[in-house]
Amino acid sequence: MENTQQQPEITDEQKKMMEEMLAKVKKIQEEAEKFSKKIVNKIKDKLLGISLMPPDKKGQKEINLLILLDDQKVEPHEKGKFIHDNTKIVEELCKGSDYTPNTMLFTELKQALYDDNAEATSKVTKALPLYQKNNVLNAFVLPEVHKNLVLEKFEKYVVSYVGVGSIMRGEGNPKSDIDVFIIIDDTDVKRMSRAELKDKLSSLIYSMSFQAQEITKTKIPLHIQTYLLTDFWEMLKESSSPVIHTFLRDGIPFFDRGIYRPWRLLIEMGRIKPSREAILKHTEAGDLFYERAKKKLLSVVVEDLYYSVLNPAQSLLMLKGIAPPTHKETITLFREIIVEQEKLASKAEGDILEEFVMLFKKWEYNEVTEMSGTDIEKFMEKADKFRKKIFPIIDDLNYKIYKTKLSKELSTRKTPEKKTAKKATKKKTTKKKK
């Protein structure tokens, strides 16, 4: 006979007790949110967040509040007075109420995470945020929940779980996301390749971020970067990545097996320095980017200005009944027909056209590799001069042939949305007239 385990049914009395308990918690939260506004109004410029902490013991009547103070711009010798004065203000506000304030400096919270002080960090990570600037409390609560989900399933693989980014530094804004680095131990992988391990774990870890958001009722994106220990070690050896240095300098460890903290201390001591190869690589990369920027700028200037002159010249010839000519033919035909026969333009316009065609060909053959700002300005002025002379001629010829002004057609062209809106307006006007 098959032995099946059945979940015990919840009685009506138990359901009632749960509903009463949830209602009580909700009431406490709502009242705490109202009370927290008094604290916010009094010390808003020195405050980062207020949280509702869990009770210290069963049956506790007092309600614990965490007051997180922003001391990042406070001088070290003034921090004692800073916390004393603000604690006194908060205690005065809580006097005669059920609320017990627990003040903490933001630098203390970060230091507690560096020191792996679970008791101190749990004051924030296990508390319910009531008020916070730029999601600073969520930046600690969400990664803590996500970290626990990850460790529950992959603890043997995770070496370090570290929070980074502007929010962790207390410099975030309402749009900032939460960044975390996860280092995976791949030194003893046997059943699959390292790449497969990274892909598999990254996918599962990422999916857990949505679960963490659901648990914490937080919609802030959790941006996860997963690294293999062997890859991270190579980057660390070269010390060539600014990302790695930022990670070690500004990161806050939520979990560490004794890897991240020593690395962080070594970088603070100046023991981790960029290798000569890394310095050379960065210098070469800078040179390559500079050369690429020069080529891009030259391409935009030469190519775009070339077509801004060539196309109107070809349009003018087409209006005179000539099939679209090549760039070389355009110069000859422009001089023969537009300048000499019709006398619509002067020799100066013919020279400008030829100059731009020749410049374009030189650029194509790599004979022109750079251009000064003065030269760019000079060519811009010449192109502008050519266009101002040629376009009125095109406009007049177009009117003689098609009885429409080309300039008017070009200026009144609308997007489909604008046309629709215009038609709708006309219909309304017609109805009104009726």
N, C-alpha and C positions, 0 to 999 in steps of 0.2 A: 504493500500500500504506500502510495507516494505521500511524503511528508511535506505539506505546503504551509508556509508561514503566512498568516493573515495579519494585516495591520489592525490594531485595536481601534474600534469605532469611538469617535469623540461624542460624549454624551451632551445632552442639551445644557446641562449645568456647566460643563467644561467650556462649551461654546459661549455661554453667557459670561463666564469669568474672563475669557479671552477678549471678548468685545468690550467688557468693562475696563480691562487693563489697557487696551489700545486707546479707548476714549480718554482714559486718565493721562496716558502719555501725550496724546494730542493736545489735551488741555494744558498740560505743563509746558509743552513746546510753545503754544500760542501765547501763554502768559509770559514766558521767558523772552519771547521775541518783542513783546510790548515793553517789558522792563529794560531790555538791552538798548532800546532807543534812547533812554535817559543817559546811559553811559556814552553812547555814540555822540549825542548832542554836546556832552561835556568835554570829551577828549578825542574828538574825531581825527584831528590832525596828527595825533600820536598813536592812533589805534590801527591795527591791521585786521583784527578779527575778534569775534566773541563766539564761544561754543558752549553748548549744553553738555556737561560732562556726566558720565554714569555715576551713580552713588557709590560711596566708598564701602558701605556695608548694607546689608539687608534691613529694610524698614527705616532707612534714614529719611528724616523729614526735610532736612536742609537740601537745597538744590545747588549743586556745584556749577559755577560758571568759570570758563577759562577766558582770561583777558590777554590777548596776544598784542604786545606793544612793539611798535616800530622804532628800534634803537640804532638803525644802520648809520644814521648821520650824527649820532650822539658820540662825543669824544669819550674815550675809555675812562678818564678820571671823573666824568660827569654821569656815568651810568648808574652809580649807586643812588645819587640824588634823583635821577630821572625815574627810576622804578619806585623809589620811596614816595615821591610826590604824587605820582599817578595812582599808586596803590592806595594811598590815603584818600584821594578823591573818590575812587571806586568804592572803598569801604564805607565812606560817608553816605554814598548813594544807596548802598545795600543795607545800611543800618535800619533795623526795625522790620526787615523783610525776611523771607525764607531763603534768600540767595547768599551763597558764600563765594566770594571772588577768589580766583587763583590767578595771579598775574605772572606772565612769563614774557621774557624778551625774545624777539625773533632770533637773535644771535644765540641765545641759550637753546632754543629748539634745534637749530642747525648743529650746535655743538653736541647736543644729546644724541643726535643721529650719527655724528662722527664717532662718538664714544660708545655707540651701541647701547645706550641707556634706554632700555625698553620701557621702564616705568615712567620716565619723563616724556618720551615721545608718544606714549599711549594716551596722554592727556589731550593731545591734538588729534591723533589718528583714530581714536575710538570715540571721539566726541561728535556731537551734531552741530554743524555750523548754524549760527543765528544771524550773524552779520560778518561780512568779509569784504576786504578791498581787493578787487581784481582777482577773485577766485583763489586767494592765497591759501585758505584752509582746505579747499577742495584739492589743491595741488599736493597736499600731504595725505588727505583721506583716500582719494581715488587710487594713487599708486600703492598705498598700503593694502587696500582690498585686493587690487590686481596682483600684487606680489604674493599674497597669501594663496590666491587661486593657482598661481603659477607654481609655487613651491609645493603645494598639495599634490600636484601631479608630476612635476619634473625637478624635485629638489636635488636629486643626485647629479643633474646636469648643470644647474645654475650655480655660477661662481659668484657673481655680483649682480645686484639689482640697484641701479643708481638713478636718482632724479636729477635732471639738469634743466637749464633754460632760465629765462627771465623771471618767471613766477617764483622759482626756487630761490632766486636772489632777492625777491621782494621788489622787483622792478617791472612786473608784468602789467598788462593792460587788459580791459574786458575781453579783447579778442584773442589773447594769448592762449596757445594750447599747452598741454603738459607733456614734457619730453622725458622719456626714460631710456636708459641704456641697460641692456641685459647681456652679460657675458656668459657664454655657454662653454662648458668644459668638453672639448672634443679630443682630448689626449688619449682616451682609451676607447675609441669607437672601433668596433669590430664588425658589426652586423650590416652596416651601411656606410656609404661614403660620407665624408665630412660635409660636402655640399648638400647631400640628401638630408642629413641630420639638421642642418641649419634651416633648410626650406620647410621641413616638417614641423620643427619646433616653432619657427617664426609664425607659421600659419595658425597653429593652435594657440600660441601666446597672444596673437593679435585678436583672435576670436574671443578670447577671455576678457579683452578690454571692454567689449560690449556688455558682457555679464557684470563686470565691475561697475560700469556706468548705471546699469539697471539696479544693482544693489544699493548704490550710493545716491540714486536719483539725480545723477549729474550728467549733463549733456556735453561737457567740455571734451574735445577730442584728446585722446591719449596717443601721442606719437611715439611709437616704440621702435628702437633701433637695436637689432640683435647682432652681436658679434661672436665669432668663434674665438676661443682663447688663443689658439695658435696664430690666427690672423691679427688679433689685437696685439699680441706680443711682437710681431714683426713691425707693426706700425709704431709701437712704443720704442723699439730698438732704434729705429731711424729718427724718431721724434719729429717727423716731417709734417704731421697732420695737425693743423690748428684745432680741428674737432677734438682730437685726443687730448691736447693740452687743456682745452676748455672743459672737457669731461673730467679730467683729473683735478683741475684747479677749482672749478665751481660746483662739481657734482656733490650730491648729498646721498650717502648710502642708506638704503632701506634694508638691504641684506648684503652681507659680505662674508666670504669664507677666509678672510685674511689675505686677499689679493689686492683689492682696491685701496684700502687704507694705507698699506706700506708704500704703494706706488705714489699715492697722493703726498705722503711725507717726503718721499725721495724727490719729487718735483719741487716741493717747497724748499728743500735743502739745496736745490740746484744740482742734484746728482744726475738727473735725466736731462741731457742736453742734446740738441740736434747734431747728427753726424755730419761729417764733411760732405758725404754723398748727398744727404738730404738738403744741405745748404746749396750745393751746386744744382741739384734738381729744381729747387724753387727759383733760383736765379735764371736758369734756362727757360723755365716755364714762363717767367715774367717777360723775358725777351721774345718768346714765341707769341705771347698774347699781344705785345706791343706791335710786332710786325704784322700780325693778323688785323689789328685795329687800323693800321696805316693802309693796308690793302683794301679793307672794307670801305674806308673813307674815300679812297681814291676811286674805287668802283662806283660808289654812289655819285660822286661829283662828276666824273668823266662820262659814265654811261647815261645817267639821267639828264645831264645838261645837253649831251649829244642829241638824244631823242627829242628834247624840248625845242631844239633848233631845226633838226632834220624833218620832223613830222609836219610842221607848218609849211616848210619849203615845198615838200611833196604835195601837200594839200593844194597849194597855190598852183602848182603845175597841173594837177588833176582837174582843177577848175578851168584851165586853159585847154582841156581836152587831151592831155597826155596821160598815158597809162602809168601807174605807179612805177617810178624809176628806181634803180639801185642807188646807193649812196654816192658812188662815183659819177653816175649819170646825172644825179640831181645837181651837182656843182656845175657841170657843163651846161645843162639845160636851163638852170636858173640864171646863169650869166647871159646865155644867148637870148632867151625869150623874155624873162622878167626884167633884166637890167638893160640889155642892148636894144631889143626889138620894141617891147612895150613901154620901156622906161618907167616901170611901176616902182622899182627899187633902185638904189644907187650901188656903185661899186663896193661901198663899205659893207653892205649886207652880204654881197657875194663873197667878200673876204672873210667875214665872220663865219659864214656857212662852211667855207673851205677849211678854216682854222679848226673848227670843231670836228670835222670829218677826219682831218689829219691827226688831231690829238687822239681821237678814238682809236685809229689804226695803230698809232704808236703805243697806246696803252695795251691793245690786243697783243702786240708783238713784244710786250714787256720792256719797251724802250723808255716808258715813263713809269717809274716805280714810286715816286713820292711827289708831293705838291705842298708848297707853303700856303699859309693862310692868306697871304697877299695875293698869290696866284689864283686861289679859289675865288676870292672876292672879285678879282679882275674878270675871270670867266663868267661868274654870275652876272656881273654888270653887262658884259657883252651879249649874253643870252637874253637878258631882259630887254636890252636895246633892240636886238633883232626882232623879238616877238612883238614889241610895241609898234615897230614899223610895219611888219608883215601882216599882223592880224587885221587891222582896218582895211587893208587891200583885199584880203580874203573875204571879209564881211561885205564889202561893196560889190565884188564880183559875184558872190553868192546871191545878192539881192537882184542884180541884173539878170541872172540866169533863172533863179527859182522864185523871185519876188518875195523873199523872206530874209529877215536879218538873222544871220547866224549867231550873232552875239546875244540876241533876244532868246533864240531857241536854247542856247547853252545855259543862260542865266535862269530860265524858267523850268528847267528839267527838275522833276520831283521824284522822290522815292515812291514806291507803290503805296506805302502807308499814308504818305502825305496827300497823294492823289485821291485816295479813298475818303480821307477826312474832308478834303475840299469838296468832293462830290456830295457828301452827306450834308455839308453846310449849305450848298446850293439848293438841295432838295428842301431843306428846312425853310430857306428864304422864299422859295417858290410857293410853299404851302401857306406861308404867312401872307403873301401877296394875294392869294386866292381868298 
